[in-house]
């Protein structure tokens, strides 16, 4: 996906931003959540700089710099941060493991492809989506490749999703060549099943029980046609078939927020804030913005919240069968990416570091 085009768009946006701290300006654009080990935050800017900060982000320390830009989320396991680098056109990149206790790189592995989404790290293996490089399974201890797949019978693989583990299967979404969901045997990489789509499944995929869900669309990250439609799809991994394909009048490249085992909350490029039932596809309208939403919707203190690309926050409270506006703020900051909560504080990704919402 063309993250680079979006970054250019964000950096070119002319908006007046008041009271931006020096440290936020230093960090620059971020798109993914920070990670905490309890006392510190770790975050990766799109410039490829890995930072360590305190929880309020009032002071920072540069830990590492990737060789090229990065939009890859961090994964923390056993005091090691795992992350990759590269944008849409990059085909020669690196995958990194950084030890936060030793404060040094544990290993760096060259890859054929790019790494735009977080790796799946288990107790024994790393499963890595590599864009045009497909998917690789790497032994955690030895860092040797166990298996890799660049294509299946249905077509070439382009994997810009975090792999999902379910019942000894590794499932990913693929775009461009083969468009759809494919699940592999986690031990040997043999294809178990594949489901083809008409549109590219470009959002992150998530798991709710045996249901894998995400969004497909022909929109691109550089697209300013905010009315480009998408579909919310649901795959039953037990039945190995698509059980839901709901038409939506906008798109979002990030994962829907799960509010229960059967419901997700989505902010769309059209400004719509909606709930979708994963079992029957029923859509419940929550609220709307006048500007596109290109970040994740989220739940805060029982309120259903989203932030437009122009930095307008709206939160709604659910009262029986209707939603009422409960909170509204104007930030005048470009907001795009994955909103996250740590210790009750929400970290909002912007073109100048994170804005904290308490």
N, C-alpha and C positions, 0 to 999 in steps of 0.2 A: 504494500500500500504506500501511497506517495506522501509519507510523512514530511518529506523535505519541502514539498509544495505548501503544506499547511504551515510549517514553521516560517517560511517566507511570508506567507499571508499574515501570520500573527505579528511578526517583527515589523511588518510594514504598516500595521494598523495604527492610525493616528488617534490616540485617546489620551486625555489628560488624566494622570494618575497622581493623587496627592499622597504625601507622607509615605513614600516607598523607602524602606530602610536601605542602608548601604549594603548590608549583607544580602538582601533580596536582589538588589541590582547586580551584585557580584555573581550570584548563582545563575541568574538569567532564566530562560525558558525551561519549564519542567512540564512533564505530561503524566508522570506516573507517581504512585504513592511513595512516601518515605517509609523506611522500615526502622523499628526500634529494637534494641536489645534490653530495654528496660530503663536505661539511664541516658542513652544517646540516640540520636536519629542518624540514619544514613540515607543519603539521597544522591541520585545520579541525574545531573542536568543533561539537556539535549546536546550540550557541547562535549559530553563525554567525561566531565569532571565528576569524580566521586568525592562527596563531602561527608564529614562527620560534624554534627551540630548538637547543641542542647535541644531539649524538647520545644522551647519557645522560638527556636532559631534566632537567638540573639548573638551567637558567636559561632564561628565555623573553622574547620580545618580541612585543607585539601589533602586527600589520601592518595589519589591516583588519577591518571588521565588515560583514557582509551586512545587508540590510534586514530579513530574516526568518530563521527557523531553517533549518538546512541539514543534510541527511544525505547530501550528495553527496560522493563521493570526489574527491580532487585528481588532475589530470592535468598532468604537467610535460613541456613540449616547448620546446626552445630558450630556456631560462631564463624561460619564462612558465608560470604556473600557471593552469589553466582549471578552473572549477567553477561550480556553480549553487546555487540555494536553493529552498526551498519544501517543504511537507509535503503530505499527501494532499488536504486541502481547499483548498490555495492554487491560484489560477488566474491571478494577476498576480505575476510574479516577475522576477528578473534573472539573466542569465548574465554571468560576470565573467572577465576576463583580467588577471592580476596579474604585473607584471614584477618578478622577485625581485632583479635587478641594480639597477634604478632604484628599487626599493621603492615602487612606486606602481601604481595601476590603469591598465592600458593601454587597456582599453575595458570598457564595461558595456552590455549589450543587453537591453532589456525583452522579456519572453516571455509568451505566452498559454499558461499551464500551469504545471507545476512540474518541477523537475529533481532527481530522487532518485538517479540513477545517473550515473557519470562519462561525459563526452562522449568521442567518438572523434575524435581530432585527427590529421589526416594532414598531408602537406607542403603541401597546397593548401586543404583544407576541414575544417570542423568538422561532425560529425553528432551531433545532439542529440535525445535522447528527452525529451519534454515532458509526460509523463503524458497528461491529456485533450487536450493540444495536439498529440498525435501525434509526428511526427518532422520536423525541419528540417535542411536542408543549407545551411551558411553558408560563404561564401568567406572564407578566413582573412585574406587581405590587405585586402580592402575591407569585411569584415563584412556584406556584403549577402547576403540569402537567395537561394539558387540554386533550391531547390525545397522544398516542404513537403507533408506528407500528414496529414490528420486522419481519413480513412476510406478503406476500400477496398470493393469490391463485397460482400465478406463481412461487413462491419460497421464500426462506429466503432472507432478505434484509441485505446488508452490504453497508452502506452509508458513503463514504468519500468525499462528495461534499457539497458545500455551497447550501442550498435550494434556489430555485428561485420562486419568487412570480409573478403570472400572473392571472388576472381576477378571484380573489378569489380561485385560486388554488395554491398549494405549490408543486413544481416539484423538483425531485432529481434524480441523477444517482445512480444505485446500481451495485455492482460487486460481483463476486464469486458465490453466490447462484442464485438469479435472476440477470441476466445481462441485463441492459437496463435502460430505463427512466420510472418513475412512477410519476403520479400527483395525489395529494390528495385534498379533500375539506379542505380548511384552517380552518374551524370552528370545524368540527367533525372528521376529519381524514379518512373519507370514500374514498376509491379508486375511482377516476374518470376514468382513463385509464392507461394502461401500454403498453410499446412497448419493446419487447425483442430483444436483439442483439446476434450476434455470438461471439463477443469479449467483453471484459470488458471495459466499458466507464470510464477510469481511470483519464482523465484530468478533470480540473475544467470545469463546464458548464457555459455558458453565454447566455444572451438574447439580441436579436436585433429585436425590435418590437414584432411580434408574433412568431419569429423564435428562438428556443432554439438550441444551437450548442455546440459541444465539440468533443473530440477525443477518440476513442476506440482502445485498443491494448492488446496483451497478454504479452507485456514486463513487467518487474518488475523493481523497483527502484534499485535493486542490479544487474540488467542485464547489462553486458558490450557487448552484441551482438547488436551493434548500428544499424544494418541493419534490426532489427525486424520491420515489417511494422505496420501501423495503418490505421484507417479510420476516416475521418472527417465526422461527421453526422450532419444533420439538421432535427429538428422536428418542424412541423407547429402546434403550440398549438391551433390554431383555428380549423384546420382540424383534429387534434389529430392523425397525422400520420407522418411517416418519409418521407421527400421529397428529401433527398440527402444522399449519402453514398459514399464518394470519397476515393479511395485507395491511400495511401501515402507510400513512401518507407523508412520511419523512424517514430519516435514517439516523443512526448513531453508530460509530465504530467501536465503542466501548461496551462492556458487558452490562446488560440490564441488572438492576439491583433486586435481589430476591427478598421479598417481604414475608413469604411463608413458603411451605413446601409446594404450593400450587399457584403462586402469584408472583409476578415481577413488576417492577416500577421502572418506567422508561421515560427519558427526555428525548425529544426528537428535533431534527433540524428545522422543522416547521414551527417550533416553539411549543408544541403540545407536550403535556405531562400526562401520562396515561398508566393505568394498571392493566395487565393482561393475564388472564387465567391460563395456566399451562395445560390444564386438562380439557377445557372446552373452548378456549380461544376468546372468551368474552372480554370485551374492552370496556374499561371504566374510565371516564374522563375525570381527571383531577383538576387541572388548571392549564393556563397557557401563558406564553411570553410573546412579546411582539418581535423578539429577535431569536435567532436560532439557538438551540441548546446543543453544544458539542462536547459536553462533559457528562459524567455519570450523575443521574438523579440519586438521591439518598434520603434516609430517614434520620431525623434529628429530634430527639425528645418527643417522639410520637408524631412529629410533623413530616409531611411529604414535601421534600424540598428539591429545587433545581436552580441552576444559575445559568443565565444566558451568556452567549459569547461576549456580550457587551458588559458583563459584570453585574447584571441585575439578579438579585436573590428573591425568590418567592417560595414561601412555605405554606402548606395547607393542612388544616386539621380535618379529620374524617368525623363527621357527625351523622350517624345512621346511614342514610343513602345519599348524602351529599358532602361536598368538600367546601370548606370556608377558608378564605384567605386569612392567615394568622400572623404572617411576618413578611415584610417587604423592605429591601434595602437596595440602594444604588451605590455600586463600588467604582464604576468606571474603570474596570480592568478587564483585559482580555482573558477569559477563562476557557481552557480546553484541556481535557484529560480525565484522569480517574481521581475522584474525590475519595479520601480515606479518613477514618476515625481512629485516633490513638488516645487512650486515657480520657475520652470524652471530648477531646478537641478534634475539629475537622480541619484537614489540610487541603486547601483548595489550590490546584495547579494553575499558574498564570504564566505570562511571559516574563515576569520578574519574580522568580521563586514561588514560595507558597504563601498564601494568605491564610491566617488562622481564624477559624470561626468557632467560638465557644458556646 
